[in-house]
Amino acid sequence: SFFVLSYSRDLRRYKAKGWGWALAAGILLPMLAAFILIKPVIAIVAVIYMTAFLFVCTGIFMYTKKLHIFVADKFKPVFQ
């Protein structure tokens, strides 16, 4: 988190846009880490839900990819 705070200072010094987001992350990360140490059950539940969401997104991506390949193969003679 100290790295993120110093990174936000560097971004501010170079007048880069979005340096406040890095500052906010540098402040929030230690708070979230302390919260995880205090309530590890919430962290476990969060990891489970994030993994489930990732599986759903992967399934949707794979379905749309297969649909795209199916449509491309079906209309391939039309486009040649």
NUVEXLUM-437415 format. One line per 2 residues: number of its first residue (from 1); their letters; for each residue x, y negated, z of N, C-alpha, C. Coordinates in steps of 0.05 Angstrom, whole numbers, plus 5000, padded with zeros to 4 digits. Layout:
NUM	a	X:Y:Z:X:Y:Z:X:Y:Z  ...
This chain:
1	sf	5016:5024:5000:5000:5000:5000:5017:4975:5000  5041:4976:5012:5059:4953:5012:5068:4948:4983
3	fv	5071:4970:4968:5079:4967:4940:5057:4952:4924  5032:4959:4929:5010:4946:4915:5008:4917:4923
5	ls	5013:4911:4948:5012:4883:4956:5035:4867:4943  5059:4878:4942:5080:4863:4929:5076:4862:4899
7	ys	5063:4882:4888:5056:4881:4859:5036:4859:4853  5017:4855:4871:4998:4834:4867:5011:4806:4869
9	rd	5031:4804:4887:5046:4779:4889:5061:4773:4863  5073:4794:4852:5087:4791:4827:5068:4783:4804
11	lr	5045:4795:4804:5025:4788:4783:5017:4759:4786  5013:4750:4811:5005:4722:4816:5027:4703:4808
13	ry	5052:4711:4814:5075:4693:4807:5077:4690:4776  5070:4711:4761:5072:4710:4732:5045:4700:4720
15	ka	5027:4691:4737:5001:4681:4728:4985:4700:4711  4986:4726:4719:4972:4746:4704:4943:4747:4714
17	kg	4925:4753:4696:4897:4756:4704:4893:4782:4720  4875:4782:4739:4869:4806:4754:4887:4812:4777
19	wg	4903:4793:4786:4921:4799:4808:4905:4803:4834  4882:4791:4835:4865:4794:4859:4855:4823:4863
21	wa	4851:4837:4841:4843:4865:4843:4865:4882:4856  4890:4876:4849:4913:4891:4861:4915:4884:4890
23	la	4910:4859:4897:4910:4851:4925:4888:4865:4941  4864:4866:4929:4842:4879:4943:4848:4909:4946
25	ag	4860:4921:4927:4867:4950:4929:4888:4954:4951  4907:4936:4952:4928:4938:4973:4917:4934:5001
27	il	4895:4920:5004:4882:4916:5030:4864:4940:5036  4849:4949:5016:4829:4970:5021:4841:4998:5024
29	lp	4864:5003:5010:4875:5030:5011:4883:5039:5040  4896:5023:5056:4902:5032:5083:4877:5035:5100
31	ml	4857:5019:5095:4832:5022:5110:4818:5048:5103  4818:5055:5077:4806:5080:5069:4822:5104:5079
33	aa	4848:5102:5079:4865:5123:5090:4859:5128:5120  4856:5106:5135:4850:5109:5163:4822:5122:5167
35	fi	4804:5114:5150:4777:5125:5152:4777:5155:5146  4793:5164:5126:4796:5192:5120:4808:5207:5143
37	li	4828:5195:5157:4840:5208:5180:4820:5211:5203  4802:5191:5206:4783:5192:5228:4760:5211:5221
39	kp	4750:5211:5197:4727:5228:5189:4735:5245:5165  4750:5267:5169:4758:5283:5146:4735:5298:5132
41	vi	4713:5302:5145:4691:5316:5133:4680:5299:5110  4679:5273:5113:4669:5256:5092:4687:5257:5068
43	ai	4713:5259:5072:4732:5262:5050:4728:5288:5035  4723:5309:5050:4719:5335:5037:4694:5335:5020
45	va	4673:5323:5031:4648:5321:5016:4652:5303:4991  4666:5282:4994:4672:5264:4971:4687:5279:4949
47	vi	4707:5295:4956:4722:5310:4937:4704:5331:4923  4686:5343:4938:4668:5363:4926:4650:5349:4905
49	ym	4639:5326:4913:4621:5312:4894:4636:5301:4870  4660:5291:4874:4676:5282:4851:4683:5305:4832
51	ta	4689:5328:4843:4695:5351:4826:4670:5360:4811  4647:5360:4824:4622:5367:4810:4616:5348:4787
53	fl	4620:5322:4793:4615:5302:4772:4634:5305:4749  4659:5312:4754:4679:5317:4733:4670:5341:4716
55	fv	4660:5363:4729:4651:5386:4714:4627:5379:4696  4609:5362:4706:4586:5354:4690:4596:5337:4666
57	ct	4614:5319:4671:4624:5302:4649:4639:5319:4628  4654:5338:4637:4668:5356:4619:4649:5372:4602
59	gi	4628:5382:4615:4608:5397:4600:4594:5380:4579  4587:5355:4586:4575:5337:4566:4594:5332:4543
61	fm	4619:5327:4550:4639:5322:4529:4642:5346:4510  4643:5370:4522:4647:5394:4506:4622:5399:4488
63	yt	4598:5393:4499:4574:5397:4483:4573:5377:4459  4580:5352:4465:4579:5332:4443:4601:5338:4422
65	kk	4624:5348:4431:4645:5356:4413:4636:5378:4395  4623:5399:4406:4614:5421:4390:4592:5412:4371
67	lh	4574:5394:4380:4553:5384:4363:4565:5368:4340  4586:5353:4345:4600:5338:4324:4612:5357:4303
69	if	4625:5378:4313:4638:5397:4295:4616:5411:4279  4593:5419:4291:4572:5432:4277:4560:5414:4255
71	va	4556:5389:4261:4545:5371:4241:4565:5366:4219  4590:5363:4226:4611:5359:4205:4613:5383:4187
73	dk	4612:5407:4198:4613:5431:4181:4588:5434:4164  4565:5427:4174:4540:5431:4160:4539:5412:4136
75	fk	4548:5387:4139:4547:5368:4117:4573:5364:4103  4592:5382:4106:4618:5380:4093:4616:5379:4063
77	pv	4599:5396:4050:4598:5395:4021:4586:5368:4011  4570:5355:4027:4558:5330:4018:4579:5308:4017
79	fq	4598:5308:4035:4618:5287:4036:4643:5292:4019  4644:5315:4006:4668:5320:3990:4664:5312:3961
